[in-house]
Amino acid sequence: MIKLYTVHNCEWCVKAKTWLQKNKISFQELDTTDVHQYREDLIFKTGQLAVPVFEVDNRTIIGFNEQLLKTSLKGF
């Protein structure tokens, strides 16, 4: 399962979700705006609060980079 850390009103988060949906890739959205534990997890994994952040097979991808995602998500 792919996890996607987001916040409300984030243009890049919307682009990331749209791209995943367009490519029929299932994911779990973890909105860090209101859930303290998601923020804590994000800081622990990345050392920052920047979003979007993808977690794919225990690999963390910071930011929406379509080419990197295509490579990382082969087989999903």
C-alpha positions as protocol buffer text, in pm:
chain_id: "A"
residue {
  index: 1
  type: MET
  ca { x: 0 y: 0 z: 0 }
}
residue {
  index: 2
  type: ILE
  ca { x: 118 y: 347 z: -85 }
}
residue {
  index: 3
  type: LYS
  ca { x: 86 y: 614 z: 182 }
}
residue {
  index: 4
  type: LEU
  ca { x: 58 y: 980 z: 85 }
}
residue {
  index: 5
  type: TYR
  ca { x: 112 y: 1247 z: 350 }
}
residue {
  index: 6
  type: THR
  ca { x: -76 y: 1568 z: 270 }
}
residue {
  index: 7
  type: VAL
  ca { x: -219 y: 1889 z: 418 }
}
residue {
  index: 8
  type: HIS
  ca { x: -532 y: 2089 z: 335 }
}
residue {
  index: 9
  type: ASN
  ca { x: -505 y: 2343 z: 52 }
}
residue {
  index: 10
  type: CYS
  ca { x: -178 y: 2204 z: -86 }
}
residue {
  index: 11
  type: GLU
  ca { x: -161 y: 2240 z: -464 }
}
residue {
  index: 12
  type: TRP
  ca { x: 112 y: 1976 z: -500 }
}
residue {
  index: 13
  type: CYS
  ca { x: -82 y: 1735 z: -278 }
}
residue {
  index: 14
  type: VAL
  ca { x: -385 y: 1771 z: -506 }
}
residue {
  index: 15
  type: LYS
  ca { x: -165 y: 1709 z: -811 }
}
residue {
  index: 16
  type: ALA
  ca { x: -16 y: 1399 z: -646 }
}
residue {
  index: 17
  type: LYS
  ca { x: -359 y: 1257 z: -555 }
}
residue {
  index: 18
  type: THR
  ca { x: -495 y: 1330 z: -902 }
}
residue {
  index: 19
  type: TRP
  ca { x: -196 y: 1162 z: -1064 }
}
residue {
  index: 20
  type: LEU
  ca { x: -236 y: 849 z: -848 }
}
residue {
  index: 21
  type: GLN
  ca { x: -608 y: 831 z: -920 }
}
residue {
  index: 22
  type: LYS
  ca { x: -555 y: 889 z: -1294 }
}
residue {
  index: 23
  type: ASN
  ca { x: -306 y: 600 z: -1299 }
}
residue {
  index: 24
  type: LYS
  ca { x: -545 y: 381 z: -1094 }
}
residue {
  index: 25
  type: ILE
  ca { x: -294 y: 342 z: -812 }
}
residue {
  index: 26
  type: SER
  ca { x: -456 y: 284 z: -474 }
}
residue {
  index: 27
  type: PHE
  ca { x: -318 y: 481 z: -184 }
}
residue {
  index: 28
  type: GLN
  ca { x: -391 y: 580 z: 172 }
}
residue {
  index: 29
  type: GLU
  ca { x: -404 y: 955 z: 229 }
}
residue {
  index: 30
  type: LEU
  ca { x: -267 y: 1070 z: 564 }
}
residue {
  index: 31
  type: ASP
  ca { x: -373 y: 1432 z: 611 }
}
residue {
  index: 32
  type: THR
  ca { x: -134 y: 1584 z: 864 }
}
residue {
  index: 33
  type: THR
  ca { x: -346 y: 1897 z: 910 }
}
residue {
  index: 34
  type: ASP
  ca { x: -565 y: 1758 z: 1186 }
}
residue {
  index: 35
  type: VAL
  ca { x: -402 y: 1432 z: 1294 }
}
residue {
  index: 36
  type: HIS
  ca { x: -111 y: 1489 z: 1530 }
}
residue {
  index: 37
  type: GLN
  ca { x: 21 y: 1133 z: 1496 }
}
residue {
  index: 38
  type: TYR
  ca { x: 54 y: 1171 z: 1116 }
}
residue {
  index: 39
  type: ARG
  ca { x: 262 y: 1489 z: 1169 }
}
residue {
  index: 40
  type: GLU
  ca { x: 483 y: 1309 z: 1421 }
}
residue {
  index: 41
  type: ASP
  ca { x: 531 y: 1015 z: 1183 }
}
residue {
  index: 42
  type: LEU
  ca { x: 620 y: 1252 z: 898 }
}
residue {
  index: 43
  type: ILE
  ca { x: 878 y: 1438 z: 1109 }
}
residue {
  index: 44
  type: PHE
  ca { x: 1029 y: 1109 z: 1225 }
}
residue {
  index: 45
  type: LYS
  ca { x: 1058 y: 976 z: 869 }
}
residue {
  index: 46
  type: THR
  ca { x: 1172 y: 1292 z: 691 }
}
residue {
  index: 47
  type: GLY
  ca { x: 1290 y: 1538 z: 955 }
}
residue {
  index: 48
  type: GLN
  ca { x: 1049 y: 1797 z: 815 }
}
residue {
  index: 49
  type: LEU
  ca { x: 684 y: 1882 z: 754 }
}
residue {
  index: 50
  type: ALA
  ca { x: 703 y: 1941 z: 377 }
}
residue {
  index: 51
  type: VAL
  ca { x: 435 y: 1762 z: 173 }
}
residue {
  index: 52
  type: PRO
  ca { x: 342 y: 1575 z: -34 }
}
residue {
  index: 53
  type: VAL
  ca { x: 542 y: 1277 z: 88 }
}
residue {
  index: 54
  type: PHE
  ca { x: 499 y: 929 z: -54 }
}
residue {
  index: 55
  type: GLU
  ca { x: 585 y: 611 z: 130 }
}
residue {
  index: 56
  type: VAL
  ca { x: 630 y: 319 z: -108 }
}
residue {
  index: 57
  type: ASP
  ca { x: 754 y: -15 z: 27 }
}
residue {
  index: 58
  type: ASN
  ca { x: 928 y: 161 z: 318 }
}
residue {
  index: 59
  type: ARG
  ca { x: 1091 y: 406 z: 75 }
}
residue {
  index: 60
  type: THR
  ca { x: 1018 y: 775 z: 131 }
}
residue {
  index: 61
  type: ILE
  ca { x: 977 y: 1013 z: -162 }
}
residue {
  index: 62
  type: ILE
  ca { x: 953 y: 1382 z: -74 }
}
residue {
  index: 63
  type: GLY
  ca { x: 764 y: 1600 z: -319 }
}
residue {
  index: 64
  type: PHE
  ca { x: 570 y: 1525 z: -636 }
}
residue {
  index: 65
  type: ASN
  ca { x: 820 y: 1405 z: -896 }
}
residue {
  index: 66
  type: GLU
  ca { x: 625 y: 1226 z: -1167 }
}
residue {
  index: 67
  type: GLN
  ca { x: 925 y: 1054 z: -1327 }
}
residue {
  index: 68
  type: LEU
  ca { x: 1057 y: 923 z: -995 }
}
residue {
  index: 69
  type: LEU
  ca { x: 710 y: 801 z: -903 }
}
residue {
  index: 70
  type: LYS
  ca { x: 669 y: 619 z: -1235 }
}
residue {
  index: 71
  type: THR
  ca { x: 992 y: 433 z: -1166 }
}
residue {
  index: 72
  type: SER
  ca { x: 917 y: 365 z: -800 }
}
residue {
  index: 73
  type: LEU
  ca { x: 558 y: 253 z: -855 }
}
residue {
  index: 74
  type: LYS
  ca { x: 612 y: -3 z: -1129 }
}
residue {
  index: 75
  type: GLY
  ca { x: 407 y: -307 z: -1039 }
}
residue {
  index: 76
  type: PHE
  ca { x: 145 y: -123 z: -830 }
}
